[in-house]
């Protein structure tokens, strides 16, 4: 019994022994980790804003009217 090209591709991908497959797997895992870290950071930032009661729109970097020191 001979293997079809789809079966051969599935087998080689499952082995993960080819350098290209290893790189693809590495990049995929790095991407997943980066997305997870970004989501966690945004959740933490939102949580900090809720604790302080101020949003970024409320905080002005330029003093207005009589607010200058």
Secondary structure by P-SEA (a helix, b strand, c coil): ccccaaaaaaaaaaacccaaaaaaaaaaaaaaaaaaaaaaaaaaaaaaaaaaccccccccccccccccc
